Amino acid sequence: MKDYEVIIGLEVHAELSTNTKIYCGCSTEFGADPNTHCCPICTGMPGTLPVLNEKVVEYAVKAGLATNCEIARFSKQDRKNYFYPDLPKAYQTSQYDLPLCEHGYLDINVEGNVKRIGITRIHIEEDAGKLIHDAYTGATLVDMNRCAVPLIEIVSEPDIRSAKEAVEYMQTLKGILEYLEVCDCKMQEGSLRCDVNLSVRPVGQKEFGTRTETKNLNSFRAIENSIEFEIKRQIEELENGGVIYQETRRFDDTKGIGYAMRSKEDAHDYRYFPEPDLAPIVLSDEYINNVKDNLPEMPHVKKSRYIDEFNLSDYDATQLTSSKYTASFFEEATCACNNAKAVANWIMGDLFRMLNESEITITECKITPKNLAELIMLIDNGTISSKIAKDVFIDMFESGESAKAIVDKKGLVQMSDEGAIKALVESVVEKNPKSVEDYRAGKDKALGFLVGQIMKETKGKANPAIVNKLLLEVLNK
């Protein structure tokens, strides 16, 4: 069997967070009743004229600048002609040969190695509607609410060589779009999705193989699984003497299989031509510089600042800055308790674990940054032990109550009275002569056992530092 190289390029569609659609005043709000957010313009009624939403251009330029693109001073919009039931005009208004942004790149980090992925272009376009297939009746219904919702399409160069690289690229891009606040990036709602263009070729061959395009992947898991499936499928097909056809495919993540939909069109099949109802987009240097000057702090810049300002490791800073919402949570909690390392440990440990188990995001979490900071301060000032804090954290996650309220309600204040603790220490030592003998014989585990017995007697409330100090004093007499 030959060794094969995988060639991958991604086309990412990001729904822009504008209040209204790209060419009309209809709302872009998600989840409305079918066909309630549409008008004659976005449903393509004869005689209607589109008017470009200026915010769409601004958001696209932001995305272009943040991904190191050149911004076009002159660009235009084009009609991309194809027939599909959810496209009422029978064409999509997009951009072809003169897009808004070109020649950019993103640096990704895969297993400690930095790799640069080229970005061919970013252009603006309108979304299509949505087909709803009724499995019971066999009928297909059309919801036009999504028609003309503004999108940017971010097209990468074929620089990606594995499923891991593709996922890392998507995660990096998602973080940038979140920081810019140009897209809410809710992949489960379809506001960020991608198409995977993939081919394989024998190692050493210069020419690309025939590529397939897997459409509308809206989770990192689906992206990774679909790529692994398609790599295996193409290699097996070639090894068995078969042929790879240029086609559009879908991936069923539940079943873990991909399947062909139709033959893949080339650009000439879409019969692109300039949109006659929209004027060209002309941007001045002043406009572009103004957008550039107002860009927020980007993830890679924030990461460097966290390492310098909070003395965090590269790994910790990367994890905390990968999402705008995680970074905001971290900064707010750190500001309240002035213990960046403890905040980082709680977020990346217990919080991330419980968010994953509950399948919710940090923005949906009941624990607020202020409440996490309060929990950390209760540990730092000796009010509760780290062990008790773990239980309090679970209560906070489930109820949304503050740490102090839970500690007061359950009587969890740490026991720090040296007199009372010493009496317990002496009692435990007296009851466990064998462990005392083992400790004095150099068996360190015996000390841990005795500490555990004391903590058990106090239901975990005794101050561990005081327990260890007094226990050693008694044992070493």
Backbone torsions as a table, in degrees:
resi	resn	phi	psi	omega
1	MET	NA	134.6	179.6
2	LYS	-71.7	159.6	168.8
3	ASP	-89.2	136.3	-177.3
4	TYR	-118.3	147.6	172.9
5	GLU	-106.5	138.6	-178.6
6	VAL	-99.2	133.2	178.6
7	ILE	-116.5	121.2	-176.8
8	ILE	-130.5	136.2	169.5
9	GLY	-130.5	142.9	-178.7
10	LEU	-112.7	140.0	169.7
11	GLU	-112.1	108.5	-175.2
12	VAL	-101.2	128.5	176.7
13	HIS	-106.6	120.8	179.5
14	ALA	-117.4	121.9	177.9
15	GLU	-77.1	124.7	-175.6
16	LEU	-77.6	144.4	-174.4
17	SER	-86.8	46.4	174.6
18	THR	-83.3	157.0	179.2
19	ASN	-74.8	-30.1	-177.5
20	THR	-124.6	167.7	-174.7
21	LYS	-72.0	176.4	-171.2
22	ILE	-72.3	-31.5	-175.7
23	TYR	-127.1	7.3	179.5
24	CYS	-151.4	-179.2	-175.4
25	GLY	-95.7	12.2	-179.6
26	CYS	-69.9	148.6	-179.0
27	SER	-69.3	147.9	175.7
28	THR	-101.0	8.0	-175.8
29	GLU	-58.4	137.2	-178.3
30	PHE	-83.6	144.7	169.9
31	GLY	91.7	8.2	179.0
32	ALA	-73.0	161.7	176.2
33	ASP	-57.5	146.3	-177.6
34	PRO	-53.7	137.8	173.1
35	ASN	60.6	33.1	175.9
36	THR	-108.6	-12.9	178.8
37	HIS	-114.7	56.5	179.1
38	CYS	-148.8	159.6	-175.8
39	CYS	-145.1	178.5	179.8
40	PRO	-57.5	-30.5	-178.8
41	ILE	-71.4	-51.7	-175.1
42	CYS	-78.1	-11.9	173.6
43	THR	-99.1	7.2	170.4
44	GLY	72.4	34.5	178.5
45	MET	-69.4	143.5	-178.9
46	PRO	-59.0	140.2	176.2
47	GLY	89.3	-4.3	-180.0
48	THR	-87.2	152.0	-179.8
49	LEU	-125.5	133.4	179.7
50	PRO	-80.5	152.1	172.2
51	VAL	-129.8	122.9	-174.5
52	LEU	-67.9	132.1	176.2
53	ASN	-76.3	115.9	-175.3
54	GLU	-61.5	-31.0	-179.0
55	LYS	-63.3	-30.7	178.9
56	VAL	-61.6	-43.4	179.3
57	VAL	-64.4	-44.9	-180.0
58	GLU	-58.9	-45.9	-178.6
59	TYR	-65.7	-38.5	179.0
60	ALA	-66.0	-40.7	178.7
61	VAL	-64.6	-40.2	176.1
62	LYS	-57.2	-48.7	-179.6
63	ALA	-61.9	-39.1	179.0
64	GLY	-65.0	-45.2	179.9
65	LEU	-64.6	-38.7	-178.4
66	ALA	-71.5	-17.0	177.8
67	THR	-112.1	24.8	170.5
68	ASN	64.1	30.7	-179.9
69	CYS	-86.4	158.3	167.4
70	GLU	-84.5	133.4	-178.4
71	ILE	-97.5	126.7	-177.6
72	ALA	-73.2	132.1	174.3
73	ARG	-76.1	-24.0	179.3
74	PHE	-135.5	122.9	174.4
75	SER	-143.8	167.9	-178.9
76	LYS	-140.3	170.7	176.1
77	GLN	-110.9	152.5	-174.1
78	ASP	-132.8	159.3	174.2
79	ARG	-94.9	125.8	177.4
80	LYS	-106.6	108.4	-169.8
81	ASN	-90.3	118.9	169.2
82	TYR	-157.6	159.2	-173.9
83	PHE	-110.1	120.8	177.4
84	TYR	-155.0	144.4	-172.2
85	PRO	-59.8	-25.9	-178.3
86	ASP	-93.0	11.0	178.0
87	LEU	-118.2	88.3	-168.2
88	PRO	-64.5	-26.1	-179.1
89	LYS	-82.8	-11.0	-173.4
90	ALA	66.8	13.9	168.4
91	TYR	-152.8	155.9	176.3
92	GLN	-110.4	133.4	174.8
93	THR	-82.1	118.3	-174.9
94	SER	-141.2	-157.5	173.2
95	GLN	-133.3	140.3	-176.6
96	TYR	-114.3	-83.5	-171.2
97	ASP	-90.2	-13.9	179.4
98	LEU	-128.2	74.3	-179.5
99	PRO	-76.4	167.4	-179.5
100	LEU	-68.7	-37.4	-173.6
101	CYS	-133.9	138.5	179.9
102	GLU	-144.6	162.2	167.8
103	HIS	59.0	51.2	177.1
104	GLY	-106.6	-168.8	176.8
105	TYR	-164.6	160.0	171.6
106	LEU	-130.3	139.1	172.8
107	ASP	-96.9	128.2	178.8
108	ILE	-117.4	158.4	-179.6
109	ASN	-117.8	112.8	179.8
110	VAL	-118.5	110.8	178.9
111	GLU	52.5	44.0	175.5
112	GLY	85.9	-4.3	179.5
113	ASN	-107.5	130.0	179.2
114	VAL	-87.4	131.7	179.1
115	LYS	-132.4	138.4	-179.9
116	ARG	-95.9	125.4	177.2
117	ILE	-108.8	121.0	179.9
118	GLY	-71.4	147.5	174.0
119	ILE	-114.7	116.3	-176.6
120	THR	-66.9	-47.9	-172.8
121	ARG	-165.6	158.0	167.2
122	ILE	-131.0	123.5	178.2
123	HIS	-130.4	160.9	178.5
124	ILE	-94.7	150.4	175.9
125	GLU	-164.3	172.2	178.5
126	GLU	-100.9	149.2	176.7
127	ASP	-81.4	161.8	174.0
128	ALA	-93.4	176.5	176.5
129	GLY	-77.2	-162.9	-176.1
130	LYS	-132.5	130.5	175.4
131	LEU	-92.3	131.9	178.9
132	ILE	-114.5	114.9	-176.0
133	HIS	-95.3	120.0	179.7
134	ASP	-88.4	106.6	-176.7
135	ALA	-65.0	-27.2	-175.9
136	TYR	-75.7	-48.1	-177.1
137	THR	-93.3	-18.8	-176.3
138	GLY	83.9	-0.1	-178.9
139	ALA	-82.6	158.7	174.5
140	THR	-121.0	126.7	179.9
141	LEU	-108.2	156.2	-178.7
142	VAL	-119.1	127.7	174.5
143	ASP	-110.5	117.8	-175.6
144	MET	-91.3	5.0	-177.6
145	ASN	-56.4	-36.5	-175.5
146	ARG	-84.1	-9.9	177.8
147	CYS	-57.0	128.2	176.4
148	ALA	70.0	14.7	166.6
149	VAL	-66.1	133.0	-173.0
150	PRO	-73.1	137.5	178.1
151	LEU	-126.8	154.8	158.0
152	ILE	-114.6	140.3	174.1
153	GLU	-107.9	123.3	-177.7
154	ILE	-109.0	112.7	-172.9
155	VAL	-106.6	120.6	179.7
156	SER	-87.2	161.3	168.1
157	GLU	-73.0	160.9	178.8
158	PRO	-77.7	58.6	-174.1
159	ASP	-101.7	-4.2	-174.6
160	ILE	-90.3	137.8	-172.6
161	ARG	-121.2	3.8	179.9
162	SER	-161.1	166.0	176.0
163	ALA	-63.0	-38.8	179.4
164	LYS	-61.9	-43.2	178.8
165	GLU	-63.8	-39.8	179.7
166	ALA	-62.9	-44.5	179.6
167	VAL	-65.4	-42.3	179.6
168	GLU	-63.4	-40.8	177.0
169	TYR	-60.9	-46.6	179.5
170	MET	-63.5	-41.3	179.9
171	GLN	-65.8	-39.5	178.2
172	THR	-65.3	-44.0	179.7
173	LEU	-65.5	-41.7	178.2
174	LYS	-58.6	-43.8	178.9
175	GLY	-60.0	-43.0	-179.7
176	ILE	-63.3	-45.6	-179.1
177	LEU	-63.7	-36.5	176.6
178	GLU	-65.1	-45.6	-180.0
179	TYR	-61.6	-38.7	179.5
180	LEU	-71.4	-20.7	-175.8
181	GLU	60.4	34.3	176.1
182	VAL	-96.4	-14.1	-179.7
183	CYS	-149.0	138.9	179.6
184	ASP	-78.6	-12.0	173.6
185	CYS	58.8	28.6	177.1
186	LYS	-80.1	92.0	-173.7
187	MET	-63.3	-32.2	-179.7
188	GLN	-67.6	-21.0	177.9
189	GLU	-97.7	0.4	177.8
190	GLY	84.3	8.1	-178.2
191	SER	-79.8	-10.0	169.2
192	LEU	-139.8	120.1	-177.8
193	ARG	-151.1	164.7	-178.2
194	CYS	-144.3	157.6	172.6
195	ASP	-110.1	136.2	-178.5
196	VAL	-105.9	116.8	172.3
197	ASN	-95.4	123.3	-171.1
198	LEU	-140.9	137.9	171.9
199	SER	-144.6	162.7	175.0
200	VAL	-125.8	154.7	176.4
201	ARG	-149.1	150.0	176.5
202	PRO	-59.8	140.5	179.1
203	VAL	-57.2	130.2	-178.6
204	GLY	101.5	-19.2	178.6
205	GLN	-77.3	134.8	-178.6
206	LYS	-82.4	-39.5	-176.4
207	GLU	-72.9	141.1	175.3
208	PHE	-68.9	152.0	171.6
209	GLY	-78.7	177.1	176.5
210	THR	-71.7	131.1	-174.5
211	ARG	-99.0	152.2	170.0
212	THR	-116.2	159.1	178.7
213	GLU	-123.6	115.3	176.0
214	THR	-94.7	122.5	-166.8
215	LYS	-95.1	152.5	164.0
216	ASN	53.2	56.7	174.9
217	LEU	-92.7	124.8	-172.0
218	ASN	-124.7	32.0	170.6
219	SER	-155.4	153.7	179.2
220	PHE	-63.0	-36.9	179.2
221	ARG	-63.5	-43.9	-180.0
222	ALA	-64.2	-38.4	178.7
223	ILE	-61.9	-49.8	-178.0
224	GLU	-63.4	-48.0	-176.9
225	ASN	-65.8	-38.9	-178.9
226	SER	-66.7	-38.9	179.0
227	ILE	-65.8	-46.0	179.4
228	GLU	-60.5	-40.1	179.2
229	PHE	-64.4	-47.2	-174.6
230	GLU	-69.8	-34.8	175.4
231	ILE	-60.0	-49.8	-178.6
232	LYS	-61.9	-42.4	-178.1
233	ARG	-62.8	-47.3	-176.7
234	GLN	-65.9	-42.8	-179.7
235	ILE	-63.9	-43.9	178.8
236	GLU	-61.8	-40.5	179.8
237	GLU	-62.1	-45.2	-179.0
238	LEU	-69.0	-40.9	180.0
239	GLU	-64.7	-27.5	179.4
240	ASN	-90.9	10.6	177.3
241	GLY	83.2	11.0	-178.9
242	GLY	-84.4	-176.0	-178.0
243	VAL	-124.3	140.4	173.8
244	ILE	-91.8	126.8	179.4
245	TYR	-98.5	143.3	175.4
246	GLN	-72.9	109.0	-173.8
247	GLU	-149.2	160.5	173.9
248	THR	-94.1	134.3	-174.8
249	ARG	-128.3	163.3	172.8
250	ARG	-122.0	157.8	177.8
251	PHE	-127.5	127.2	176.8
252	ASP	-96.1	102.8	-174.4
253	ASP	-70.1	-26.3	178.2
254	THR	-66.7	-44.0	-179.6
255	LYS	-88.7	-16.7	179.4
256	GLY	73.6	28.7	-179.2
257	ILE	-132.7	151.7	173.8
258	GLY	-108.4	159.5	179.5
259	TYR	-151.2	153.3	-177.9
260	ALA	-76.1	142.2	175.5
261	MET	-105.3	-51.0	-176.5
262	ARG	-164.3	166.8	175.5
263	SER	-67.3	147.5	-175.2
264	LYS	-84.3	130.9	179.2
265	GLU	-77.1	153.3	167.4
266	ASP	-99.1	169.5	-175.7
267	ALA	-56.5	-38.9	-176.7
268	HIS	-67.3	-21.1	179.3
269	ASP	-68.8	-23.1	-178.6
270	TYR	-85.6	-7.9	177.7
271	ARG	49.0	53.3	178.5
272	TYR	-58.3	140.5	166.3
273	PHE	-153.6	156.4	-175.4
274	PRO	-58.0	137.6	178.7
275	GLU	-68.9	112.4	-174.1
276	PRO	-73.6	-17.8	-176.2
277	ASP	-92.8	1.4	-178.9
278	LEU	-129.1	134.2	178.9
279	ALA	-72.9	157.2	175.1
280	PRO	-60.0	158.2	177.2
281	ILE	-97.9	116.6	-178.6
282	VAL	-115.9	120.1	-177.3
283	LEU	-115.6	135.8	178.1
284	SER	-88.7	160.6	174.7
285	ASP	-59.4	-37.4	-179.8
286	GLU	-61.6	-43.6	179.2
287	TYR	-61.6	-48.6	-177.2
288	ILE	-63.8	-43.3	-179.9
289	ASN	-65.3	-34.7	178.8
290	ASN	-65.6	-43.3	176.5
291	VAL	-62.4	-43.3	-179.1
292	LYS	-61.9	-42.3	-177.9
293	ASP	-67.1	-20.5	-177.2
294	ASN	-104.9	12.9	176.0
295	LEU	-69.5	143.0	177.3
296	PRO	-74.3	172.9	175.2
297	GLU	-64.2	125.6	-176.9
298	MET	-83.3	159.2	-175.3
299	PRO	-53.4	-44.3	-177.1
300	HIS	-67.1	-32.1	177.4
301	VAL	-72.0	-43.8	178.6
302	LYS	-61.9	-39.5	178.5
303	LYS	-58.8	-47.6	178.8
304	SER	-61.5	-38.8	179.2
305	ARG	-65.9	-40.7	179.3
306	TYR	-62.1	-39.6	179.5
307	ILE	-63.9	-43.8	-178.2
308	ASP	-75.3	-46.9	-172.2
309	GLU	-78.6	-38.8	-174.5
310	PHE	-108.6	0.9	178.7
311	ASN	58.0	39.0	178.6
312	LEU	-88.5	157.3	175.8
313	SER	-72.8	163.5	178.0
314	ASP	-58.7	-41.4	-179.2
315	TYR	-64.3	-48.5	-179.0
316	ASP	-60.5	-45.5	-178.5
317	ALA	-63.5	-36.8	178.6
318	THR	-64.3	-46.7	-179.2
319	GLN	-62.8	-41.3	-174.9
320	LEU	-75.0	-26.2	-177.4
321	THR	-99.7	-2.5	-177.6
322	SER	-64.8	-27.1	177.4
323	SER	-124.2	134.6	177.7
324	LYS	-57.5	-38.3	-175.1
325	TYR	-73.2	-36.1	175.6
326	THR	-66.4	-43.2	179.8
327	ALA	-62.0	-41.8	179.1
328	SER	-64.2	-42.0	178.3
329	PHE	-60.4	-46.8	-179.3
330	PHE	-61.0	-47.6	-176.4
331	GLU	-65.4	-41.3	-179.4
332	GLU	-65.8	-42.3	179.6
333	ALA	-67.7	-41.2	-180.0
334	THR	-64.6	-40.3	178.0
335	CYS	-60.7	-34.7	-176.2
336	ALA	-79.5	-30.2	-175.4
337	CYS	-118.6	-10.8	177.4
338	ASN	57.7	39.9	177.3
339	ASN	-141.2	77.8	-173.0
340	ALA	-59.7	-41.6	-176.7
341	LYS	-64.8	-41.9	179.1
342	ALA	-65.1	-41.7	178.5
343	VAL	-60.6	-46.0	179.8
344	ALA	-59.8	-43.6	-178.9
345	ASN	-64.0	-42.5	179.9
346	TRP	-66.6	-41.5	-178.9
347	ILE	-65.6	-49.8	-174.0
348	MET	-78.4	-16.3	177.8
349	GLY	-97.0	-93.0	-173.5
350	ASP	-63.0	-41.7	-175.8
351	LEU	-67.4	-50.7	179.6
352	PHE	-59.0	-41.6	-179.5
353	ARG	-61.3	-46.1	-177.3
354	MET	-72.6	-31.7	175.1
355	LEU	-64.6	-42.8	179.3
356	ASN	-64.8	-43.5	180.0
357	GLU	-64.2	-35.7	-178.2
358	SER	-87.5	-8.9	-179.1
359	GLU	56.2	46.0	174.7
360	ILE	-127.7	167.1	178.7
361	THR	-98.5	169.5	-178.5
362	ILE	-65.6	-26.3	178.2
363	THR	-73.1	-19.8	179.1
364	GLU	-95.7	-3.4	-175.4
365	CYS	-71.7	141.8	179.8
366	LYS	-77.6	-20.8	177.8
367	ILE	-77.8	126.4	177.5
368	THR	-93.4	158.5	176.0
369	PRO	-55.7	-39.5	180.0
370	LYS	-62.4	-40.6	-178.9
371	ASN	-70.9	-36.1	175.4
372	LEU	-64.6	-41.9	178.2
373	ALA	-60.5	-40.2	178.9
374	GLU	-63.1	-41.3	177.9
375	LEU	-60.4	-45.3	179.9
376	ILE	-62.7	-39.9	179.2
377	MET	-67.7	-33.1	176.3
378	LEU	-65.4	-33.6	175.4
379	ILE	-71.7	-47.3	-175.1
380	ASP	-62.7	-34.6	-178.6
381	ASN	-92.3	6.6	174.4
382	GLY	81.6	9.7	179.9
383	THR	-68.0	-40.2	176.4
384	ILE	-132.7	159.4	177.6
385	SER	-85.8	165.0	177.7
386	SER	-62.9	-34.4	179.3
387	LYS	-66.2	-46.8	177.8
388	ILE	-62.9	-35.9	-178.8
389	ALA	-59.3	-34.7	178.9
390	LYS	-61.2	-42.3	179.0
391	ASP	-69.2	-39.9	178.7
392	VAL	-62.6	-40.2	-179.8
393	PHE	-59.5	-42.8	179.1
394	ILE	-61.1	-43.6	177.6
395	ASP	-61.8	-41.8	178.9
396	MET	-61.5	-43.2	-178.1
397	PHE	-63.4	-38.7	-176.1
398	GLU	-82.5	-34.7	-172.8
399	SER	-105.8	-25.7	-175.0
400	GLY	82.1	1.6	178.3
401	GLU	-71.7	159.6	178.2
402	SER	-75.2	157.8	179.9
403	ALA	-60.1	-44.8	-177.2
404	LYS	-62.9	-41.1	-179.5
405	ALA	-61.6	-41.1	-179.6
406	ILE	-69.1	-43.4	179.7
407	VAL	-61.6	-44.7	179.9
408	ASP	-66.3	-43.3	-176.4
409	LYS	-65.6	-37.6	-175.7
410	LYS	-98.3	1.6	178.4
411	GLY	61.3	50.8	-173.5
412	LEU	-101.9	10.1	-177.4
413	VAL	-59.9	134.2	-176.1
414	GLN	-63.9	140.5	179.4
415	MET	-86.0	117.5	-176.5
416	SER	-125.2	8.9	178.7
417	ASP	-73.8	109.3	-175.0
418	GLU	-62.5	-35.1	179.5
419	GLY	-63.2	-47.9	-179.2
420	ALA	-66.2	-40.8	-179.2
421	ILE	-67.1	-38.7	-179.0
422	LYS	-63.0	-38.5	178.0
423	ALA	-61.5	-40.5	178.1
424	LEU	-66.3	-41.6	179.3
425	VAL	-58.7	-48.4	-179.2
426	GLU	-62.1	-38.0	179.3
427	SER	-64.8	-44.6	-179.4
428	VAL	-66.5	-40.6	178.9
429	VAL	-62.2	-40.8	-179.7
430	GLU	-65.6	-35.4	-177.2
431	LYS	-80.2	-13.3	-174.1
432	ASN	-128.6	62.2	-177.6
433	PRO	-60.8	-33.9	-179.2
434	LYS	-63.6	-43.2	179.5
435	SER	-65.8	-37.4	177.5
436	VAL	-63.0	-42.8	179.2
437	GLU	-63.3	-41.7	178.8
438	ASP	-63.2	-42.5	-179.8
439	TYR	-60.7	-45.7	-177.9
440	ARG	-69.6	-16.6	176.0
441	ALA	-89.5	3.9	175.9
442	GLY	95.6	10.2	179.5
443	LYS	-89.5	101.6	-174.4
444	ASP	-62.7	-29.6	-178.7
445	LYS	-60.4	-27.8	-179.5
446	ALA	-62.8	-35.7	179.2
447	LEU	-64.3	-43.1	178.3
448	GLY	-62.2	-39.1	178.4
449	PHE	-61.8	-44.7	-178.6
450	LEU	-65.6	-41.2	176.4
451	VAL	-59.9	-44.0	179.2
452	GLY	-60.1	-38.7	179.0
453	GLN	-65.7	-39.3	178.7
454	ILE	-66.5	-43.2	179.2
455	MET	-65.1	-34.5	177.8
456	LYS	-64.8	-41.5	179.0
457	GLU	-61.1	-33.8	-176.5
458	THR	-99.9	9.1	-178.8
459	LYS	55.6	37.6	176.3
460	GLY	79.5	4.5	-174.1
461	LYS	-87.0	-18.7	-177.5
462	ALA	-67.6	141.7	178.5
463	ASN	-66.7	115.7	-174.4
464	PRO	-59.4	-36.7	-178.7
465	ALA	-64.6	-42.5	-179.9
466	ILE	-68.6	-40.4	178.4
467	VAL	-57.6	-49.9	-178.8
468	ASN	-62.2	-41.8	-179.6
469	LYS	-62.5	-49.4	-176.6
470	LEU	-70.0	-36.8	179.9
471	LEU	-62.6	-44.2	178.8
472	LEU	-63.3	-38.2	178.5
473	GLU	-61.3	-44.4	-178.5
474	VAL	-68.3	-43.6	-176.7
475	LEU	-68.9	-32.8	-175.1
476	ASN	-91.5	8.4	177.3
477	LYS	-65.3	NA	NA
